[in-house]
Amino acid sequence: MNKIWLIIKREYLTRVRKRSFIVTTLLAPLSIIVLLAIQFLIIGAGQGKKVILVKDNSGYFVEDSGYFQSVKLKDSNSLYFKGSNESLENLKTSYKENNYNGVLYIPDLSLQNPSGIEYYSDELLGITTRTMVERSIAEVLKNAKIEEAGLDKQFIKNLRTSVSIKERTPDQEGRESSSILASAFGGAMGFIMYLTIMIYGTLVMRGVMEEKTNRIVEVMLSSVKPFQLMVGKIVGIGMVGLTQFIIWIITIGLLYVGIGFFMASSMDPASMDQMMGQAAEQVDMEEMQMRVTEVLNKISSLPLGFMAFAFIFYFLGGYLFYSALFAAIGSAVGDDSSESQALVFPVTVPIIISFIILTVILENPNSPLAFWSSIIPFSAPIIMPARIAYGLSPFSIDFILSVIFMILGFIGTTWLAAKIYRTGILMMGKKISLKEIGKWVIRG
């Protein structure tokens, strides 16, 4: 046990002290923030500011007060409307000279059949802008229909009815739940499992391949057994990945809070009030507050403690299960990447299939497919955390069997990988096939 601990310590300290580890760990969260910032800047620069002249012959969209023309079409941060009483022919030839983007012509139309609306410009509107213009026109025409029918706008608004079904358990407590939140949390946990198993499992395989290629392993095997070396490497690299994962979460959280404070302190009060005013116009704040409270209540109804325990268990179980197989592959191949890809394919296929199954069982988490895929060790690390988010009991036969088979699966893959590792780690200069690996397992 002492030798395994020394190998774990060596693997961990050697890797976390590398400059590449430090750079990757620190730059990854910053890169995410920078990419998001660049995305927002590109979106903002791409939208630009468009000002459209409106020539209205219908009387529904522009009101002439004598001093200026009031346009009923709703402006946005990137799209503005301005009315004009000039002739359409003059506007079509002079709009560019006055720095407008185009002319929206609305003929004397019928509310029941609003046809003939045209837009004149040398530049196309773009999908988003066109949709905004069409929605704004439709809103004005709807209000005109309401006024023509003599109906009260507030009465029409009150006719809009939203229905929300509360999902509760049938026991005496009647605990509230939400399939939407369960699906979101379950899908997120499954996706994280999928990524971590693929990333850190591959990292174990490459670590074994590097030591075999550099012949460092021959020196190490003079003082430790192959099994001890393999277990130490798996656990050590797993601790490196876990450390990196924790640092990323903490760093992203701190960056998010820091950027929020920076934006709040650097933005002047007038701009802040303007933004809040625009937000208040676009969103019913009271309704939004009620929805946020409802979501928070539903989140608190989820089995968060059990979900956290299951996530940690299946994170470690899935990593150890697949890392043993990846380590066996790394020991069986040399520095030929094409050779490693051929052998790693049978291991990655169950992970990919598990993720595909996850997208199916989120709709029906209690189906036979969900039951069997959450018990089989190849798919349990991805499927079972998602089912737990749907309220699966820790005392259910599904969870108990899944835990038992997960532990047995790790022991089995470790035993299998140890047989392959013992022979393959010292074999150099020979191309290994799956048939050859099978012989190693049978011979022991």
N, C-alpha and C positions, 0 to 999 in steps of 0.2 A: 504493500500500500504506500510505503514511503517513497518508493521509486516512481509510482504513478503520480504522486503529488509533485515530485521534483520535475517530472516531464510536463505536468500541467503548468507549473510555475514558469518553466523555461518557455513554453509555447506562448503563454500570456505576456510575460515581460518582454520577450524578444519582439513580439509583434506590436505591442502598444508603444514601445520606445522607438519604433521606426518613424522616420520623418513622413513617409507616405501615409501612415495611420493618422498621425497628428493633422497633417494637411487635409486629408479626406474627411476626418471627423469634424474639423472646424469649418471647412469650406462648403461641405454639403448643405447645411442649413442656410448659410449665407447665399449659396447659389440658388436655392429655392426662392428666397426672398427677392434676390436680384431678378430672377426670371419672371416672378410675378409682377415686380415693379416695371420691368421692361414691357411685359404684356399690356399692363394698364396704359403705359405711355404710348405704345404703338396703337392701341385701340383709340385713345384720346386723339392722337395725331391723325389717325386714319379717318375718324369721324369728321373732324373739322367743324366749321360753322357754315350752315346754309341759310340763305335768306331768299324766300320765294315771294314774288309779287302775285297777288290774287286779283284777277279781273272777274268780278261777280256780276252776272246779269240776272241772277235769280232773286237776289235780295235776302237770301237766307244766311249768307256767310259774311257780308261786309255791311256795316252800318255807317252812313255818312252823317256826322254830327255838325258839319259845317266847317269846323276847324281841322279835324282829322278824321280818318276813317278807322273805325274799330273793327278788327277782324275777329270773328268768333272761333276760328280754328285755333286749337291749343298749341302754344309754343312749347319747346323743350330746351334742354341745355345746348343742343346742337342744331336745332331747326327753328326758324322764325318765319312768321308770315307778316306781310305788309300789304294793305289794300291800295288799289289805284283805280282812278276813274278815267284814265287815259284810254284811248282806243287800243284794241288788241293788236292791230298792225303796228302801231307805234311802240308798244311794249315789246313786241317780238324783235324789233330792230335796235332798241335802245337799252334793254335790260343789262347787257354786259357793260355798257359805258357807265352805268350807275352802280356797278359792283353787285348786281344781283345774280343769283344762280339759275333762275328760270322763271317762267310765267305759268301760273295755274289758271286756266280758263274754265269758268263754270257758266254754262249757258242757262237760259231760262228753262229750267227743268221741272219735271213733275216729281212730287214726293214719292209717288207710288212706283215710278219708273225713272230713277235718276241716271239718265244716260247722257252721253255727249261730253263728259268732263275730259279735258285734255291738258297735257303738260308740255310746254315748249321750252327746249333747252338744247344746247350743243352737247351737254353732258347727261349721261343717264343718272337716275336718282340713286340707284343702289337698292338692294332688297329691303334693308332695314328702314331706310328713309321712306321708300315707297309705301311700306306697310304703315308707318306712322302717319303719313299723309292720308291714306285711305281710311284708317281708323278715325282720324280727326274729322274727316268729311262725313263719315257714317254717324258719328256722335252728334254733329250739328243737325243732320237730317232727322235723326231720331227725336231730338228735342223739338224740332219744328213740327213733326208729326204729333207729338204729345200736345203741343200748344194748339194746333189746328183742331184736334179732337176735344179740346177743352178739359183735358185731364190735369190733375195735380202732379207735378214732378216728384214731390216727396212721396205721394201715394204710389207712384210707379216704382220708385226706388225701394219702397217697403215691400213690394211684391216679390222682390228677389229673396229667395229663401235658401239658406244653406243648411244642410242636414249633416250631422256628425253622429256616428254610431259609437256608443261607449261599449267597449268589450270588457266583460267582467267574468271572473271565475264563478262556477256554480256553487261553490261552498258557502258556508255561513258568513265568512268575511266579505265575500263578493269583491275581491281585489280587482282594481281596474288595470287593464293592459292595453297594448296597442300593437297590432300586427305591423303597422308601418314602421314604428320605432324598432320593433323586434327584427324586422327585415333589414333595416339600416344598420343596426348594431351587429347582427349576425353576419351580414354580408361583409361589413368592414373587418370583423375579426377573422373571417375566413380568408379574405384577401391578404391581410397582413401575414397570416400563417403561410399562405402560398408563396409570398415574396420572400419571407425569412428562410423558409426551408430551401428554396431554390438558391438564394444568394449564399447563405452560410454553408449549406451542404456542398456547393461548388467550391467554396473557399477551402473546406477540408480536403477535398480531392486535389486541388492545386497545391496545397501545402505538402501533401504526401508525395505528389509527383516531383516537386522541387527537390525535396530531400533525397528521393531515390535517384534523380538525375545527377545531383551534386555528390552522390555517394556518402553523404553525411550519415545516412541511416546505417551503413555498414559499421561505422564506429560506434554508434549508439547501441546496436544490437549485441555488441560484445559485453555489455554490462546489464542490459534489460531484456526481457522477453518480448517477442513481437506483439503479444496481446497487450502487455502493459504499455508499450509504445503507442499502439493504436488508440487505446482508451484515453491515455494522457493527451494525445493530440486532439482527439474529438472534443474532450471536455475543455481543454485549454483554448482552442479556437472558438468554441461556443461561448466561453466567458469573454473573449475579445469582442465577439459580435454583440453580446448582451451589453457590454460596457459602451460600445459605440451607439447602440440603440438608445440607451438611457441618456447619453450625452446629447444625442440628436433631439430627443423629446424636450429635455430641459432647455437646450439652446434655442430651439424654435419657439418655445413658450416665452422665454425672456426677450427674444427679438420681437415677438408679436406685441408684448406689453410695452417694450421700449419704443417701438414705432408709434404705438397709440399715444404714448405720452408726448413724443416729439411732435406729432401732428397737432395735438391739442394745444401745446405750448407755442408752437410756431405760427398757427393760424390766427389771424386777427379776429376780434369779437364780431365785427361786421360780417365777415365772410362766414363765420360759424352760424350767426343768426340767419343769414341768407340760406345756407344749406339746410338748417333745421326747418325754416319756413317752407322750402320746397318739398322737403320730406313730409311735412305735416299736410301739405296740400295733396300729395300723391297717395298717402297712406292714412287710413283711419287709425289714429294712435291708440284709441281706447280698444278697438278690436284687436290691434296688434298686441297690446299688453295682455289681453285675455288669452290670446293664442299662445303667447310665450309662457304664461303661467300654466296653461293646460299641458303644453309640451313638457315643462319641468315636472309637473305632477306625474305625467305618464312615465318619464325617465326614472323618477324615484320609485315607481311601481315595479320596474324591472328588477330581477334578482342580481343586482350589481355585485354583491359580495361573491356569490356563487359563480357569476360570470368571470370575475377577476381570478378566482382560484382555478377555474377550468381553463382560462386563457393561459395562465402560467404553466399548468400541468401539461396541456397539449402542446404548448410552445416547446417546452423542454422534451416532452415525449416524441413529438414529431421531428424535432431537430436530431435527437439521439438516434431515432429509428432510421432516418434517411442518411444521416452523416456516416453511420457505420457502413452503409452500402456505398456511399461516395468514397469513403476511405479505402474500401476494398477495390474499387475501380482504379483509384489513384495508384494503389500498390501494384496493380496488374499491368499498367501501361507505362511507357517511358515519356519522352518529350514530344512524341508525335501527337499533335492536337486532333488530327483526323481519326486516329485510333481511339483516343479517349471519347470523342463524340459518338462513335459507333457503340461503345460499351455503355455510355451514360444514357443512351436513349431508352433502354428498358426501365431505367430507374425514374426518369423524368415523366414518362408516359402516365403512370398512376397519379402523379401530382397534378398533371394537366387535366386528366379525366376527373379527378376529385373536384377541381375548381369548376368544371363544366357541370358536374352533379350539383354543386352548391347553388348555381343559378336556377336549377330546377326545383330543389327541395325548399327554397325560400318561399315558394308558392304553396307547397304542401309538406310541412316539416314532420308530419306523422305518417307519411306513406311507407310502404314496405321498402322502397328504394332508400328513403332517409334512414330507416332502421338499420338495414344491413350496411350501408355506407358509413354509418357512424360507429359501427362495431369493428369493421375490418381495419386493421392498423394502417394500411396503406392510405386510407381516406379519412379515418377518424379525426386526425388533427385539424383538418379543414372543415369537416361536416359537423362534428359534435358541438363545438363552440357556437355555431349558428343555431343549432336546435335548442341549446340551453337558453339562448336569448328569447326563444319563444315560450319559455316557462317550463322546460323539462325538469322534473324533480330530481334532486341528487340521490333520492332513494329509489328511483325507477330502475327497472331491470335493464333498460337501454344504457343508462349511464354506468351502472355497475359492471355490466358485461364489457362495455367499451374500455373502462379503466383496466380491467383484468387482461383483456386481449392486447391493449396498448403496452402494458408492462411485459407480457409474454412476447409480444412482437419485437420489442427492443432487445430482449434477451436473445431471441432467435436470430435477429439480424446481426447482433454482435458476435454470436457464436459462428454464424455463417461467414461474416466478414473476417473474423480472426483466422479461419482456415485459409481463406484466399490471401489474406495479408501475409501470413506466415511464409507462404511459398512465393507469392508474387513480388514482395518487396526486395528480394535478393536476385530476382531474375532480370537479367539485362540482355539487350541485343536480340530479343525474340518478339515477334509480333504475336500477341495473345488474342485468342478467339473465345467466344462464349463457351464453346465445346471444351476448350482447354481448361477454362475456369471451372466448369462442371466436374472435370476429372479431379481437380485439386480438392473440391468439396467432398467428393466420394472417398478419396484416399485419406483425407484428414491430414 
